[in-house]
Amino acid sequence: MEDSSELNLVGRSASFVAAVDLIRKFATCRATVLIQGETGTGKELAARAIHYLGDRRSHPFIPVNCGALPDSLIENELFGHARGAYTDAREGHSGMVQRAEGGTLFLDEIEAISAKGQVVLLRFLQDGVYRPLGARAAVAANVRVVAASNVSLPELVRSGAFRQDLLYRLAILTLTMPALRDRAGDVELLANHVLRRLAAQYHKPKPAIDPGSIGLMADYRWPGNVRELENVMHREFLLCDGPRLVIGTEHLPSASGAAPARAAETLCDAALSFAKAKAHAIAQFERSYLQKALSAAEGNITLAARRCGKERRSFGKLLKKYGIERGLYSAG
């Protein structure tokens, strides 16, 4: 999947395509979804895609930062209150659940919700009914709940910090957004997508990424994932004065020695089988080799293929496999 504009999710690596396939499937039902993944992997984008691809798209998508919900106000924030519920309640107040009626309630950073909040949320998820503070009657909600976390909720359950019964309610369907370092070939694709968006936003020509920078970017671990990539490209786009955008180690906070460290960590990870580690090393070699060959031939695929001793067609297939764009290596 090269570019799903309706989802605002971009990538064609196997892990990313698998995640988007799940998003499309989840959008067709109404069960609760738990989205997991590191910071910056696009969990909220995934939640919005689930909402806007489903039959709730014409109703609200209401995001809630669970870490910002004060314990004393959590019921009021979620369920609202009736007029006269307390001294200063001169008017009724709708909560997040009511605002999301017919649509989706997105509970971001669900791991940060307090013990009291977990009880309140569990009760709501069990029967889909809530009572605004001070109200005489309970209200049945027509809301789909999607939650997200950047930590392992099962580990929090084991440590006693998160209720197991709440996890069961939240994780009827689960989706893991892959880290950018695990999305082979997507860094270059995403970087160019971001540059096109910035060029349109600032009404400036889109610069080409310097071929020498692409290998460095591909080997960098991107601890902040897609969000970090977007920030780096935004900053360098604004500072770029010519037709080529150059990314060096000084532009990436921990890029010094990133490639050797990444290779060593990958190959020595006991969780990887010998076959998987070998396949990963081969993929890294092939991608780097293709980039250098295409750069030396200034983007001429026929010339690059001949120098490599490969047929043009098979060389082109390899370029497509790794998401390498020929135009970035053309002269001028």
FIDO-677718 format. One record per residue (C-alpha): residue number from 0; residue in one letter; x, y, z. Coordinates in Angstrom, 1 decimal, decimal comma, padded with zeros to 4 digits, m for minus. Each point is the difference from the previous one (the first is absolute). Layout:
N
+------+-------+--------+--------+--------+
! voba ! torgu !     xx !     yy !     zz !
+------+-------+--------+--------+--------+
!  NUM !     a !      X !      Y !      Z !
...
+------+-------+--------+--------+--------+
***
This chain:
332
+------+-------+--------+--------+--------+
! voba ! torgu !     xx !     yy !     zz !
+------+-------+--------+--------+--------+
!    0 !     m !  000,0 !  000,0 !  000,0 !
!    1 !     e !  001,9 !  003,0 ! m001,3 !
!    2 !     d ! m002,2 !  002,8 !  001,2 !
!    3 !     s ! m003,4 ! m000,2 !  001,6 !
!    4 !     s ! m001,0 !  003,6 ! m000,2 !
!    5 !     e ! m003,4 ! m000,6 !  001,6 !
!    6 !     l !  001,7 ! m001,4 !  003,0 !
!    7 !     n !  002,9 !  002,5 !  000,1 !
!    8 !     l !  002,2 ! m003,1 !  000,6 !
!    9 !     v !  003,0 ! m000,5 ! m002,4 !
!   10 !     g !  002,1 ! m003,0 ! m000,5 !
!   11 !     r !  000,5 ! m003,3 ! m001,9 !
!   12 !     s !  002,1 ! m002,2 !  002,3 !
!   13 !     a ! m001,5 ! m003,3 !  000,9 !
!   14 !     s ! m000,5 !  000,9 !  003,7 !
!   15 !     f ! m001,7 !  003,2 ! m000,9 !
!   16 !     v ! m002,3 ! m001,5 ! m002,6 !
!   17 !     a ! m001,0 ! m002,7 !  002,5 !
!   18 !     a ! m001,0 !  002,7 !  002,5 !
!   19 !     v ! m002,0 !  001,9 ! m002,6 !
!   20 !     d ! m001,8 ! m003,2 ! m001,0 !
!   21 !     l ! m001,1 ! m000,4 !  003,6 !
!   22 !     i ! m001,1 !  003,6 !  000,2 !
!   23 !     r ! m002,3 ! m000,6 ! m003,0 !
!   24 !     k ! m001,4 ! m003,1 !  001,5 !
!   25 !     f ! m000,6 !  001,6 !  003,4 !
!   26 !     a ! m001,8 !  002,9 ! m001,6 !
!   27 !     t ! m002,8 ! m002,3 ! m001,1 !
!   28 !     c ! m001,0 ! m001,0 !  003,5 !
!   29 !     r ! m000,8 !  001,8 !  003,3 !
!   30 !     a !  002,1 ! m002,0 !  002,6 !
!   31 !     t !  002,4 !  001,8 !  002,3 !
!   32 !     v !  003,6 !  000,3 ! m001,4 !
!   33 !     l !  003,3 !  000,3 !  001,9 !
!   34 !     i !  002,8 !  001,6 ! m002,1 !
!   35 !     q !  003,5 ! m000,6 !  001,2 !
!   36 !     g !  003,3 !  001,3 ! m001,2 !
!   37 !     e !  003,0 !  002,3 !  000,9 !
!   38 !     t ! m000,4 !  003,7 !  000,3 !
!   39 !     g ! m000,3 !  001,6 ! m003,5 !
!   40 !     t ! m001,1 ! m003,1 ! m001,9 !
!   41 !     g ! m003,3 !  001,5 ! m001,0 !
!   42 !     k ! m002,5 ! m001,5 !  002,5 !
!   43 !     e ! m002,4 !  002,9 ! m000,2 !
!   44 !     l !  000,2 !  000,0 ! m003,8 !
!   45 !     a ! m000,9 ! m003,7 !  000,2 !
!   46 !     a ! m002,9 !  000,8 !  002,3 !
!   47 !     r ! m001,3 !  002,7 ! m002,3 !
!   48 !     a !  000,3 ! m002,3 ! m003,0 !
!   49 !     i ! m002,1 ! m002,6 !  001,8 !
!   50 !     h ! m002,6 !  002,6 !  000,7 !
!   51 !     y ! m000,1 !  001,7 ! m003,4 !
!   52 !     l !  000,0 ! m003,3 ! m002,0 !
!   53 !     g ! m003,0 ! m001,3 !  002,0 !
!   54 !     d ! m003,7 !  000,8 !  000,1 !
!   55 !     r !  000,6 !  002,6 !  002,8 !
!   56 !     r !  002,0 !  002,3 ! m002,2 !
!   57 !     s ! m002,8 !  002,7 !  000,0 !
!   58 !     h !  000,0 !  000,1 !  003,8 !
!   59 !     p !  002,7 !  001,5 !  002,3 !
!   60 !     f !  003,4 ! m001,4 !  000,7 !
!   61 !     i !  000,8 !  001,2 !  003,6 !
!   62 !     p !  003,6 ! m000,5 !  001,2 !
!   63 !     v !  000,6 ! m000,1 !  003,8 !
!   64 !     n !  003,5 !  000,2 !  001,6 !
!   65 !     c ! m000,4 ! m002,3 !  002,9 !
!   66 !     g !  003,2 !  001,3 !  001,6 !
!   67 !     a ! m001,6 !  003,5 !  000,3 !
!   68 !     l ! m003,2 ! m001,2 !  001,7 !
!   69 !     p !  000,1 !  001,2 !  003,7 !
!   70 !     d ! m001,2 ! m002,8 !  002,3 !
!   71 !     s ! m002,5 !  002,3 !  001,7 !
!   72 !     l ! m001,5 !  001,0 ! m003,3 !
!   73 !     i !  000,1 ! m003,1 ! m002,0 !
!   74 !     e ! m003,7 ! m000,9 !  000,2 !
!   75 !     n ! m000,9 !  003,6 ! m000,8 !
!   76 !     e !  002,4 !  000,1 ! m003,0 !
!   77 !     l ! m001,3 ! m003,3 ! m001,4 !
!   78 !     f ! m003,7 !  000,1 !  000,8 !
!   79 !     g ! m000,7 !  003,7 !  000,7 !
!   80 !     h ! m002,4 !  001,4 !  002,6 !
!   81 !     a ! m003,6 !  001,2 !  000,3 !
!   82 !     r ! m001,0 !  003,5 !  001,0 !
!   83 !     g !  000,3 !  000,4 !  003,8 !
!   84 !     a !  002,2 ! m003,1 !  000,4 !
!   85 !     y !  002,2 !  002,1 !  002,3 !
!   86 !     t !  000,2 !  003,6 !  001,2 !
!   87 !     d !  001,4 !  001,6 ! m003,1 !
!   88 !     a ! m001,8 ! m002,1 ! m002,5 !
!   89 !     r ! m002,4 !  002,6 ! m001,3 !
!   90 !     e ! m000,2 ! m001,7 ! m003,4 !
!   91 !     g !  000,2 ! m003,6 ! m001,1 !
!   92 !     h !  003,3 ! m001,2 ! m001,5 !
!   93 !     s !  000,4 ! m002,7 ! m002,6 !
!   94 !     g !  002,8 ! m002,5 !  000,5 !
!   95 !     m !  002,4 ! m001,6 ! m002,5 !
!   96 !     v ! m002,3 ! m003,0 ! m000,4 !
!   97 !     q ! m003,0 !  002,1 ! m000,9 !
!   98 !     r !  002,0 !  002,1 ! m002,5 !
!   99 !     a !  001,1 ! m003,2 ! m001,7 !
!  100 !     e ! m003,6 ! m001,3 ! m000,3 !
!  101 !     g ! m000,4 ! m002,0 ! m003,1 !
!  102 !     g !  003,8 !  000,2 ! m000,7 !
!  103 !     t !  003,3 ! m001,1 !  001,6 !
!  104 !     l !  001,5 !  000,8 !  003,4 !
!  105 !     f !  003,8 ! m000,3 ! m000,3 !
!  106 !     l !  001,7 ! m000,6 !  003,4 !
!  107 !     d !  003,6 !  000,9 ! m000,6 !
!  108 !     e !  002,7 ! m001,0 !  002,6 !
!  109 !     i ! m002,4 ! m002,3 !  001,6 !
!  110 !     e !  002,8 ! m001,3 !  002,2 !
!  111 !     a !  000,0 !  003,3 !  001,9 !
!  112 !     i ! m003,6 ! m000,2 !  001,2 !
!  113 !     s ! m000,3 ! m000,1 !  003,8 !
!  114 !     a ! m001,3 ! m002,9 !  002,0 !
!  115 !     k ! m003,3 !  001,8 !  000,5 !
!  116 !     g ! m000,2 !  000,8 ! m003,7 !
!  117 !     q !  000,5 ! m003,7 ! m000,8 !
!  118 !     v ! m003,0 ! m000,9 !  002,2 !
!  119 !     v ! m002,1 !  002,7 ! m001,6 !
!  120 !     l !  001,0 ! m001,0 ! m003,5 !
!  121 !     l ! m000,5 ! m003,7 !  000,6 !
!  122 !     r ! m003,5 !  000,6 !  001,2 !
!  123 !     f ! m000,8 !  002,0 ! m003,1 !
!  124 !     l !  001,5 ! m002,6 ! m002,3 !
!  125 !     q ! m002,0 ! m002,8 !  001,6 !
!  126 !     d ! m003,4 !  001,2 ! m000,9 !
!  127 !     g !  000,5 !  003,2 ! m002,1 !
!  128 !     v ! m002,1 !  002,0 !  002,5 !
!  129 !     y !  001,1 !  003,1 !  002,0 !
!  130 !     r ! m001,5 !  002,5 !  002,3 !
!  131 !     p !  001,0 !  003,7 ! m000,1 !
!  132 !     l !  000,7 !  001,4 !  003,4 !
!  133 !     g ! m003,1 !  001,2 !  001,7 !
!  134 !     a ! m002,3 ! m001,6 ! m002,7 !
!  135 !     r ! m003,0 ! m002,0 !  001,0 !
!  136 !     a !  000,2 ! m002,5 ! m002,8 !
!  137 !     a !  002,7 ! m002,0 ! m001,7 !
!  138 !     v !  000,7 !  000,4 ! m003,7 !
!  139 !     a !  000,8 ! m002,7 ! m002,5 !
!  140 !     a !  002,9 !  001,0 ! m002,2 !
!  141 !     n !  000,5 ! m000,8 ! m003,6 !
!  142 !     v !  003,8 !  000,4 ! m000,1 !
!  143 !     r !  002,8 ! m002,1 ! m001,3 !
!  144 !     v !  003,1 !  000,0 !  002,3 !
!  145 !     v !  003,5 ! m000,2 ! m001,4 !
!  146 !     a !  002,9 !  000,2 !  002,5 !
!  147 !     a !  003,8 !  000,4 ! m000,6 !
!  148 !     s !  003,1 ! m000,7 !  002,1 !
!  149 !     n !  003,7 !  000,3 ! m000,6 !
!  150 !     v !  000,8 ! m002,5 !  002,8 !
!  151 !     s ! m000,9 ! m003,7 !  000,5 !
!  152 !     l ! m003,4 ! m000,1 !  001,8 !
!  153 !     p !  000,5 ! m003,8 !  000,8 !
!  154 !     e !  003,2 !  001,0 !  001,8 !
!  155 !     l ! m001,9 !  002,6 !  002,0 !
!  156 !     v ! m002,6 ! m002,6 !  000,9 !
!  157 !     r !  002,7 ! m002,3 !  001,3 !
!  158 !     s !  001,5 !  002,8 !  002,1 !
!  159 !     g ! m003,5 !  000,9 !  001,4 !
!  160 !     a ! m000,1 !  003,4 ! m001,6 !
!  161 !     f ! m002,8 ! m000,8 ! m002,5 !
!  162 !     r ! m003,2 ! m002,0 !  000,5 !
!  163 !     q ! m000,1 ! m003,2 ! m001,9 !
!  164 !     d ! m003,7 !  000,1 ! m000,5 !
!  165 !     l !  000,3 !  003,5 ! m001,6 !
!  166 !     l !  002,7 ! m001,3 ! m002,3 !
!  167 !     y ! m002,4 ! m002,8 ! m001,2 !
!  168 !     r ! m002,6 !  002,6 ! m000,7 !
!  169 !     l !  002,3 !  002,3 ! m002,0 !
!  170 !     a !  001,9 ! m002,7 ! m001,9 !
!  171 !     i ! m002,8 ! m001,8 ! m001,8 !
!  172 !     l !  001,9 !  001,1 ! m003,2 !
!  173 !     t !  003,7 !  000,9 !  000,1 !
!  174 !     l !  002,3 !  001,8 ! m002,4 !
!  175 !     t !  003,7 !  000,6 !  000,3 !
!  176 !     m !  001,4 !  002,9 ! m002,0 !
!  177 !     p !  003,5 ! m001,0 ! m001,1 !
!  178 !     a !  003,1 !  002,1 !  001,0 !
!  179 !     l !  001,5 !  001,9 ! m002,9 !
!  180 !     r !  003,3 ! m002,0 !  000,3 !
!  181 !     d ! m002,0 ! m003,1 ! m000,7 !
!  182 !     r ! m001,6 !  001,4 ! m003,2 !
!  183 !     a !  002,6 ! m000,9 ! m002,6 !
!  184 !     g !  000,0 !  002,5 ! m002,9 !
!  185 !     d ! m002,6 !  002,4 !  001,5 !
!  186 !     v !  002,4 !  002,7 !  001,3 !
!  187 !     e !  000,8 !  001,4 ! m003,5 !
!  188 !     l ! m003,7 ! m000,3 ! m001,0 !
!  189 !     l ! m001,2 !  001,8 !  003,1 !
!  190 !     a !  002,7 !  002,7 ! m000,2 !
!  191 !     n ! m001,0 !  000,9 ! m003,6 !
!  192 !     h ! m003,7 ! m000,1 !  000,9 !
!  193 !     v !  000,7 !  002,5 !  002,8 !
!  194 !     l !  002,1 !  002,2 ! m002,3 !
!  195 !     r ! m002,9 !  000,1 ! m002,6 !
!  196 !     r ! m002,4 !  001,0 !  002,8 !
!  197 !     l !  002,3 !  002,7 !  001,2 !
!  198 !     a !  000,7 !  001,3 ! m003,5 !
!  199 !     a ! m003,8 !  000,4 ! m000,5 !
!  200 !     q ! m000,4 !  001,6 !  003,5 !
!  201 !     y !  002,8 !  002,6 ! m000,5 !
!  202 !     h ! m000,5 !  000,5 ! m003,7 !
!  203 !     k !  003,7 ! m001,0 ! m000,7 !
!  204 !     p !  001,6 ! m002,5 ! m002,4 !
!  205 !     k !  000,5 ! m003,4 !  001,4 !
!  206 !     p !  003,7 ! m000,8 !  000,5 !
!  207 !     a !  001,5 ! m003,3 ! m000,8 !
!  208 !     i !  001,6 ! m002,0 !  002,8 !
!  209 !     d !  003,7 ! m000,3 ! m000,6 !
!  210 !     p !  000,8 ! m003,6 ! m000,9 !
!  211 !     g !  002,7 ! m000,2 !  002,6 !
!  212 !     s ! m002,5 !  000,9 !  002,7 !
!  213 !     i ! m002,4 ! m002,8 ! m000,8 !
!  214 !     g !  002,2 ! m002,9 !  001,3 !
!  215 !     l !  000,6 !  001,9 !  003,2 !
!  216 !     m ! m003,7 !  000,6 !  000,5 !
!  217 !     a ! m000,8 ! m003,7 ! m000,7 !
!  218 !     d !  002,5 ! m001,2 !  002,6 !
!  219 !     y ! m000,9 !  002,5 !  002,7 !
!  220 !     r ! m002,2 ! m001,6 !  002,7 !
!  221 !     w ! m002,6 !  002,9 !  000,1 !
!  222 !     p ! m000,8 ! m000,3 !  003,8 !
!  223 !     g ! m002,8 !  002,5 ! m000,6 !
!  224 !     n ! m001,3 ! m001,9 ! m003,0 !
!  225 !     v ! m002,1 !  001,8 ! m002,7 !
!  226 !     r ! m000,5 !  003,0 !  002,2 !
!  227 !     e !  003,8 !  000,5 !  000,3 !
!  228 !     l !  000,4 ! m000,5 ! m003,7 !
!  229 !     e ! m002,6 !  002,7 ! m000,7 !
!  230 !     n !  001,7 !  002,4 !  002,4 !
!  231 !     v !  003,4 ! m000,5 ! m001,5 !
!  232 !     m ! m001,3 !  000,5 ! m003,6 !
!  233 !     h ! m002,0 !  003,0 !  001,0 !
!  234 !     r !  003,0 !  001,7 !  001,6 !
!  235 !     e !  002,4 ! m000,8 ! m002,9 !
!  236 !     f ! m002,6 !  001,0 ! m002,6 !
!  237 !     l ! m000,3 !  003,4 !  001,6 !
!  238 !     l !  003,8 !  000,4 !  000,1 !
!  239 !     c !  000,7 ! m001,4 ! m003,5 !
!  240 !     d !  001,2 !  002,6 ! m002,5 !
!  241 !     g !  000,5 ! m002,1 ! m003,1 !
!  242 !     p ! m001,6 ! m002,8 ! m002,1 !
!  243 !     r !  001,6 ! m002,8 !  002,2 !
!  244 !     l ! m000,7 ! m000,6 !  003,6 !
!  245 !     v !  002,9 ! m001,5 !  001,9 !
!  246 !     i ! m000,4 ! m001,9 !  003,3 !
!  247 !     g !  003,1 ! m000,7 !  002,0 !
!  248 !     t !  000,8 ! m001,6 !  003,3 !
!  249 !     e ! m000,2 !  003,4 !  001,6 !
!  250 !     h ! m003,7 !  000,2 ! m000,9 !
!  251 !     l ! m000,8 ! m003,3 !  001,7 !
!  252 !     p !  000,4 !  000,1 !  003,8 !
!  253 !     s !  001,5 ! m003,5 !  000,4 !
!  254 !     a !  001,1 ! m000,8 ! m003,5 !
!  255 !     s !  003,7 ! m000,3 !  000,8 !
!  256 !     g !  000,8 ! m003,7 ! m000,4 !
!  257 !     a ! m003,7 ! m000,8 ! m000,5 !
!  258 !     a !  000,5 ! m002,4 ! m002,9 !
!  259 !     p !  002,6 ! m002,3 !  001,8 !
!  260 !     a ! m002,0 !  000,1 !  003,3 !
!  261 !     r ! m003,2 ! m000,9 ! m001,8 !
!  262 !     a !  001,6 ! m002,8 ! m001,9 !
!  263 !     a !  001,6 ! m001,4 !  003,1 !
!  264 !     e ! m003,2 !  000,2 !  002,0 !
!  265 !     t ! m002,0 ! m001,6 ! m002,8 !
!  266 !     l !  002,4 ! m002,8 ! m000,7 !
!  267 !     c !  000,6 ! m000,8 !  003,7 !
!  268 !     d ! m003,6 !  000,2 !  001,1 !
!  269 !     a ! m000,7 ! m003,4 !  001,5 !
!  270 !     a ! m003,7 !  000,4 ! m001,0 !
!  271 !     l !  001,0 ! m000,2 ! m003,7 !
!  272 !     s !  000,6 ! m003,4 ! m001,6 !
!  273 !     f !  003,2 ! m000,4 ! m002,1 !
!  274 !     a ! m002,2 !  000,1 ! m003,2 !
!  275 !     k ! m001,6 !  003,2 !  000,9 !
!  276 !     a !  003,2 !  001,7 !  001,0 !
!  277 !     k !  001,6 ! m001,2 ! m003,2 !
!  278 !     a ! m002,9 !  001,3 ! m002,1 !
!  279 !     h !  000,2 !  003,4 !  001,8 !
!  280 !     a !  003,7 !  000,3 ! m000,7 !
!  281 !     i ! m000,5 ! m000,9 ! m003,7 !
!  282 !     a ! m002,8 !  002,6 ! m000,3 !
!  283 !     q !  002,2 !  002,7 !  001,5 !
!  284 !     f !  002,8 ! m000,9 ! m002,4 !
!  285 !     e ! m002,3 ! m000,1 ! m003,1 !
!  286 !     r ! m001,5 !  003,4 !  000,8 !
!  287 !     s !  003,3 !  001,7 !  000,6 !
!  288 !     y !  001,5 ! m001,6 ! m003,1 !
!  289 !     l ! m002,9 !  001,1 ! m002,2 !
!  290 !     q !  000,1 !  003,6 !  001,3 !
!  291 !     k !  003,8 !  000,2 ! m000,7 !
!  292 !     a ! m000,4 ! m001,5 ! m003,5 !
!  293 !     l ! m002,8 !  002,3 ! m000,9 !
!  294 !     s !  001,8 !  003,0 !  001,3 !
!  295 !     a !  003,2 ! m000,8 ! m002,0 !
!  296 !     a ! m002,2 ! m000,3 ! m003,1 !
!  297 !     e ! m001,7 !  003,3 !  000,8 !
!  298 !     g ! m003,4 ! m001,7 !  000,0 !
!  299 !     n !  000,5 ! m001,9 ! m003,3 !
!  300 !     i ! m001,6 ! m003,4 !  000,7 !
!  301 !     t !  001,3 ! m001,6 ! m003,2 !
!  302 !     l !  003,6 !  001,1 !  000,7 !
!  303 !     a ! m000,2 ! m001,0 !  003,7 !
!  304 !     a ! m001,3 ! m003,4 ! m000,8 !
!  305 !     r !  002,7 ! m000,7 ! m002,6 !
!  306 !     r !  002,7 !  001,1 !  002,4 !
!  307 !     c ! m001,4 ! m002,4 !  002,6 !
!  308 !     g ! m000,3 ! m002,9 ! m002,5 !
!  309 !     k ! m003,8 ! m000,2 !  000,3 !
!  310 !     e ! m002,8 !  000,3 ! m002,5 !
!  311 !     r ! m001,8 !  003,3 !  000,0 !
!  312 !     r ! m003,3 ! m001,6 !  000,9 !
!  313 !     s !  001,3 ! m001,9 !  003,1 !
!  314 !     f !  001,9 !  003,1 !  001,1 !
!  315 !     g ! m003,2 !  002,1 ! m000,3 !
!  316 !     k ! m001,9 ! m002,6 !  002,1 !
!  317 !     l !  002,6 !  000,3 !  002,7 !
!  318 !     l ! m000,3 !  003,8 !  000,0 !
!  319 !     k ! m003,8 ! m000,4 !  000,4 !
!  320 !     k !  000,4 ! m002,6 !  002,8 !
!  321 !     y !  002,0 !  002,5 !  002,1 !
!  322 !     g ! m002,0 !  003,1 ! m000,9 !
!  323 !     i !  003,0 !  001,7 ! m001,7 !
!  324 !     e ! m001,0 !  002,9 ! m002,2 !
!  325 !     r !  002,2 !  000,4 ! m003,1 !
!  326 !     g ! m000,8 !  003,7 ! m000,3 !
!  327 !     l !  001,9 !  000,8 !  003,1 !
!  328 !     y !  003,3 ! m001,1 ! m001,6 !
!  329 !     s ! m000,4 !  001,7 ! m003,3 !
!  330 !     a !  002,6 !  002,6 ! m000,9 !
!  331 !     g ! m000,9 !  003,6 !  000,7 !
+------+-------+--------+--------+--------+
***
